[in-house]
Amino acid sequence: MAKHVLRLVAVAYVLFLLVLPVMLIIWRTFGDGLAPFAEALTSPSALHAFKVTLTVAGWAVVANTVFGVGTALLLVRHEFPGKRLLGAFIDLPMAVSPVVVGLALILVYGRFSPFGGLLESWGIQVIFSTPGMVLATVFVALPLVVRAVVPVLEELGDEQEQAAHTLGASRLQTFLRITLPGIRWALGYGIVLCLARSLGEYGAVAVVSGRLVDQTQTLTLFVEERFQNFDQPAAFAAATALALIAVVTLLLTKLLRPKDRIDGN
C-alpha cells in the first residue's frame, strides 16, 4: 500500500510541477497552427536573441571545457596546498545565486569600478555587452565539466599515462592518446550539461546584460520581454523552443552518461 501511495505522489508531483505547465505552453503555442509559431521565431528580434544566446553559450562551453579538463587533471593527478579549497571554490556557483554573481561582476567590471574603468579607457566594454554575459554564464556553469570528468579520471588511474611517459611520449601525446579517449564520454556528458545550463541561464545574464532589446537580449530575456509587453505568441513560441532544446539536451545526457566506460570503449 505504501509503495502505491508513494508512486502516486511522485507521479502527481511531476505532473503538476513539470508536465502540465509545459504542455499548456505547447498548447498555447500551437493553438492557432504552425504559422504564428514560425512567424514569431523568424522575427528580427527573435533571430537576434537566438544569435546572442548561441554566441554566449558557445564561448561559455569552450571556456568551461578547457578549464574543466585542466582543473580535473590538476585535482586528480597532483597534490598541492589548497587542493580542497580549490575544489570548494569550483562548487561555489552551485550555492551562490546567479543574481549575486551578476552584481559581483558589475562591481568588478562596471564602468565606475577601477578595473572596469581601466578596461573602458582601452575601449573594452564588459558590462552590458557580450563579454560580461559570457563571464556570467561561464561562472554559473563552471562546475559541470569538472565534476563530470573527475570521477572518471580517478577510476582510470595513471598507470597507462606513466607507461606512456616511460616510452618517451610527451605530455601532449599522452593526453591525446591515453587520457582523452578514456574521458571522452564523461567529457561529452559534461559539455552537454554545460551547454544546457548556458542556454537556459537567466539571472546572472539579466543583471549584466542590461536587457537591451536587439543588443544584449538572449532567448530567455526575450521570453520575459515579450510576455511583459503582451506579445504572448512570441513569448510562448520562444519558450517552446527552449523546452525543445531542453528535451534534446536530456536525450543527449542519457546517451552520454558514463556507464562502465572507464576503458574508453
C-alpha angles and dihedrals in degrees: 000000000000091000092056092047092051090048091051092049092049093049092047091048093053092041098054098034101043118002100046097048092047093047091050091052091050091047092051090047097053098029091107096037135262097300097077090045093053093043092051094050094046096052115117092248093050093047090049090050090052090050094050091046093051092045094051094042093046095053091043092052092048092049094045093046093054092042093042096053093043093048093046090054090047093051096045104035101038140052118212140148112279095025094134090045090054090051090052092050091052090058092047095097089061090061103035121080113247089230089060089050091054092049091049091052090051090052091052103035102023121122093253096048119094095243095038091048090052091052090048090054088056091051095255114130114191106166117064090018140079098276092058091048090050091050091050092049093046090054097050092047095040101112099045102084093036094052092046095052102038098071092049092049090051091052093046094056122197102267095106092045091052090049090052091051090050090054091053102263117151122235091257093050091048092051095047097044104032114017102036096051089049095053100034096107093047090045092051090049092051093047092053091049090048091049092050092049091047095049093050100041114128116152104058093035091050090057100046099036099059087222091257108181113238090003115059100002117129123195094265090051089046090057092053095044094049093047093050089050091052094248092134098164091059092043093050093044092053091044090052090050089053090048091052090050088051091052092050090048091051091053091049092050090052091052095045100040106124110250116171090321094129092123091059094244 
